[in-house]
Amino acid sequence: MTETMQIQEVATRDGFQIEPVHVETADKIALIDALSAAGFPRIEVSSFVSPKAVPALRDAAAVFAGIARRPGTVYVALVPNPKGAERALAAGVDEVNLVASVSETHNCANMGMSPAASLAGFGRIMETLRGSGISTNATVATAFGCPFEGEQPADAVMAQVERYRALGIRGVTLADTTGMANPRQVERLVARALRVVPAEDLTLHFHNTRGLGLANVLAAYQAGARRFDAALGGLGGCPFAPGATGNICTEDLASMAHEMGIATGLDLDALIRLSRDLPRLVGHDGPGQVAKAGRPRDLHPVPRAA
């Protein structure tokens, strides 16, 4: 039986949202279309947040209107409140992603409210979406640690997961928002989460802040997780997490999986080409490695003797 892994692309939302250079709408659309062609099952396209809060994503509706939707790909938007849900409905998104931190301090910094208030808002969002046919996912941010409060109790994380499910939210993401996770911690929490959330509905979202991103993926995979967020070029980061770097890198993760014989359904050569073009869009190199070094199987000519 073939081993598989589902990699979900988040660069055009989680990556672009904090870039100081605005990526033009047409460039976003072209990149998303290219990512669709590369075989992604899910692409987090943008976010229907206040343009004042996140000006980089002020063109969310135009991007959704312009992309060529590939059959089999789910096009996702982050939604912060009922107004954002209404905008997402109008744009015809396939899935909305909701986010609340388990950490009180981080949620107040990131969302301007307590986790309890965020969850109350999720209930109103679910009412807005009722009958629409749009699928839902909710993220437990800082699930593996908060830069202000430290490690979060696993019981608190699981209580938030169970509240999501009680609201009728199908998918759940456990997010290492600040890159504080370690493989043993990941293995333990994923094993607990899989008792409540089926593997096909559980996503892991890791950052590579302390160099453990891919090690944490392997720990989660070995514990039974099969869905992972990643960002082309390793773009992204949390503006409310001091020192946080980008998400785990899509092409690095896909390369690791392919070398291990784990099928992703992705065109890795296409991903490398797209990653190498990112500096044209964002004005700087990303932290990803495979786009710089090439695939492990890319052999080189033997140097001539001097």
C-alpha positions in Angstrom: 0.0 0.0 0.0 1.4 3.4 -1.1 2.1 5.8 1.7 0.6 9.3 1.1 0.8 12.8 2.4 -1.5 15.7 1.7 0.4 19.0 1.5 -1.7 22.2 1.5 -0.3 25.4 0.2 -0.6 28.6 2.3 1.9 31.0 0.9 -0.5 33.3 -0.9 -2.3 34.0 2.4 0.0 33.2 5.3 3.1 34.2 3.4 2.0 37.3 1.5 0.1 38.8 4.5 3.3 40.0 6.2 5.4 40.9 3.2 6.4 44.6 3.1 6.1 44.6 -0.7 2.5 44.4 -2.1 2.2 41.5 -4.5 0.0 42.6 -7.4 -3.4 41.0 -7.9 -2.5 39.6 -11.3 0.7 38.1 -10.0 -1.2 36.4 -7.1 -3.7 35.0 -9.6 -1.0 33.7 -11.9 0.8 32.0 -8.9 -2.4 30.4 -7.6 -3.2 29.0 -11.1 0.3 27.6 -11.3 0.0 26.1 -7.9 -3.3 24.5 -8.9 -1.6 23.0 -12.0 1.1 21.6 -9.7 -1.5 19.4 -8.1 -2.4 20.9 -4.7 -5.5 19.5 -3.0 -6.0 22.7 -1.0 -4.8 26.3 -1.5 -5.3 29.0 1.1 -5.9 31.8 -1.4 -6.4 34.8 0.8 -8.2 36.3 3.9 -11.4 38.3 4.2 -10.0 40.5 7.0 -10.2 44.3 7.3 -8.0 45.9 4.6 -6.8 48.3 7.2 -5.6 45.4 9.4 -4.0 43.4 6.6 -3.5 45.7 3.5 -1.6 43.0 1.7 -4.8 41.0 1.3 -7.2 43.8 0.4 -7.7 42.3 -3.0 -9.1 38.9 -1.7 -12.4 39.1 -3.7 -10.6 40.1 -6.9 -8.2 37.2 -6.5 -11.0 34.7 -6.0 -12.8 36.1 -9.0 -9.7 35.8 -11.2 -8.3 32.4 -10.5 -9.0 29.4 -12.7 -10.4 26.7 -10.4 -9.1 23.3 -10.9 -11.4 20.4 -10.3 -10.2 18.5 -7.2 -8.6 21.6 -5.6 -10.3 23.3 -2.6 -9.8 27.0 -2.5 -9.8 28.3 1.1 -10.1 31.7 2.7 -9.3 32.7 6.3 -12.4 34.4 7.9 -12.2 36.4 11.1 -15.8 37.4 11.7 -19.4 37.2 10.3 -18.8 40.1 8.0 -15.8 38.3 6.6 -17.9 35.2 6.2 -20.4 37.1 4.2 -17.7 38.4 1.9 -16.3 34.8 1.5 -19.8 33.6 0.6 -20.1 36.3 -2.1 -16.7 35.3 -3.5 -17.6 31.7 -3.8 -14.9 30.2 -1.6 -14.9 26.4 -1.1 -13.8 26.4 2.5 -13.4 28.9 5.3 -10.7 28.7 8.0 -11.2 30.2 11.4 -8.4 30.9 13.9 -8.2 31.2 17.6 -5.2 30.8 19.9 -5.4 28.6 22.9 -3.2 31.2 24.6 -5.1 34.1 26.1 -2.3 36.5 25.7 -1.5 35.6 22.1 -5.2 35.7 21.0 -5.6 39.2 22.6 -2.5 40.4 20.6 -3.5 38.6 17.4 -7.3 38.9 17.4 -7.9 41.7 19.9 -10.1 39.5 22.1 -10.0 36.5 24.4 -10.2 33.0 23.1 -13.7 32.7 24.6 -14.8 35.7 22.6 -13.3 34.3 19.4 -15.2 31.0 19.9 -18.5 32.9 20.5 -17.8 34.6 17.2 -17.2 31.3 15.5 -20.8 30.4 16.5 -22.1 33.4 14.7 -19.9 32.6 11.6 -21.4 29.1 11.5 -24.9 30.6 11.5 -23.9 32.9 8.6 -22.6 29.9 6.7 -25.5 27.6 7.5 -27.0 25.9 4.4 -24.3 27.4 2.1 -22.5 24.1 1.5 -19.1 25.7 2.3 -16.8 23.4 4.3 -15.2 24.7 7.5 -11.9 24.3 9.3 -10.7 25.9 12.5 -7.2 26.4 13.7 -5.9 26.1 17.3 -3.1 28.6 17.2 -0.2 28.4 19.7 -1.1 24.7 20.2 2.5 23.8 20.9 3.5 27.0 22.8 3.1 30.7 23.3 6.0 33.2 23.2 4.4 35.1 26.1 3.0 32.3 28.3 5.1 29.3 27.3 3.9 25.7 26.8 0.1 25.4 26.6 -1.6 22.5 28.5 -2.5 19.6 26.2 -5.9 19.5 28.0 -6.6 23.1 27.1 -5.7 22.4 23.4 -8.0 19.4 23.3 -10.8 21.3 25.0 -10.6 23.8 22.2 -10.6 21.1 19.6 -13.7 19.6 21.1 -15.5 23.0 21.2 -14.7 23.4 17.5 -16.3 20.0 16.8 -19.3 20.8 18.9 -19.9 23.9 16.8 -20.1 21.7 13.7 -16.7 22.6 12.4 -15.4 19.6 10.5 -11.7 20.2 10.0 -9.2 21.1 12.7 -5.7 22.5 12.4 -3.1 22.3 15.2 -0.7 25.2 14.6 2.8 25.6 15.9 2.3 29.3 15.3 5.6 30.4 16.9 7.8 27.4 16.1 8.1 26.1 19.7 7.2 22.5 19.1 9.5 19.5 19.4 8.9 16.0 17.9 8.0 14.2 21.1 5.5 16.9 22.1 4.1 16.7 18.6 3.7 12.9 18.6 1.9 13.0 22.0 -0.6 15.8 21.0 -1.3 14.4 17.6 -2.1 10.9 19.1 -4.6 12.6 21.4 -6.1 14.7 18.6 -6.7 11.7 16.4 -8.9 10.1 19.0 -11.3 13.0 18.4 -10.6 14.1 14.8 -10.3 11.6 11.9 -6.9 11.8 10.1 -8.6 13.1 6.9 -9.9 16.1 8.9 -6.7 16.9 11.0 -4.1 19.3 9.7 -0.7 20.2 11.2 0.7 23.6 10.7 4.4 24.0 11.6 6.9 26.9 11.4 10.6 26.4 11.1 11.6 29.0 13.6 14.0 26.8 15.5 14.9 24.4 12.7 12.6 21.6 13.7 9.8 22.0 11.1 10.4 18.9 9.0 11.3 16.8 12.1 8.0 17.8 13.6 6.2 16.7 10.3 7.8 13.3 10.6 6.8 12.9 14.2 3.2 13.9 13.3 3.2 11.6 10.3 4.4 8.7 12.3 1.7 9.4 14.9 -0.9 9.1 12.1 -1.4 12.6 10.8 -1.6 12.9 7.0 -2.4 16.6 6.2 0.2 19.4 6.5 0.2 23.1 5.7 3.3 24.5 4.0 4.3 27.7 2.2 6.2 27.9 -1.1 9.7 29.1 -0.4 9.2 28.9 3.3 7.4 32.3 3.3 5.4 33.6 6.2 5.6 34.1 9.9 3.5 35.4 12.8 3.7 39.2 13.4 2.8 38.6 17.0 5.5 36.1 17.7 8.9 37.7 18.4 11.6 36.1 16.3 9.2 33.8 14.4 10.3 32.8 10.9 8.4 31.4 8.0 6.2 28.3 7.6 7.8 25.0 6.7 8.8 25.1 3.0 6.5 23.4 0.5 9.2 22.2 -1.9 11.5 21.0 1.0 8.6 19.0 2.5 7.6 17.6 -0.9 11.2 16.6 -1.6 11.6 14.9 1.7 8.4 13.0 1.2 9.3 11.9 -2.3 12.8 10.8 -1.2 11.1 8.6 1.5 8.7 7.1 -1.0 5.7 9.0 0.3 3.4 10.2 -2.5 2.1 13.8 -2.4 0.6 14.1 -5.9 2.6 17.3 -6.4 4.9 18.2 -9.3 8.1 19.0 -7.4 10.0 20.3 -10.4 7.2 22.9 -11.0 7.3 23.9 -7.3 11.0 24.5 -7.5 10.6 26.7 -10.5 7.8 28.7 -8.8 9.9 29.0 -5.6 12.9 30.3 -7.6 10.6 33.0 -9.1 9.4 34.2 -5.7 12.1 36.9 -5.3 10.7 38.7 -8.3 7.4 39.0 -6.4 8.5 39.6 -2.8 11.9 41.2 -3.4 14.0 38.8 -1.3 15.1 35.1 -1.2 13.1 32.7 0.9 14.6 30.3 3.5 13.8 27.2 1.5 16.7 24.9 0.7 15.7 22.6 -2.2 15.2 25.5 -4.6 18.8 26.6 -3.9 20.5 23.2 -3.8 18.3 21.2 -6.2 16.8 17.8 -5.6 19.0 15.2 -4.0 18.9 13.2 -7.2 20.0 16.1 -9.4 23.5 14.9 -10.2 26.4 17.1 -11.4 29.3 16.6 -13.8 32.6 15.4 -12.3 34.9 18.5 -12.0 37.9 18.4 -14.3 41.3 17.8 -12.7 43.4 21.0 -12.4 
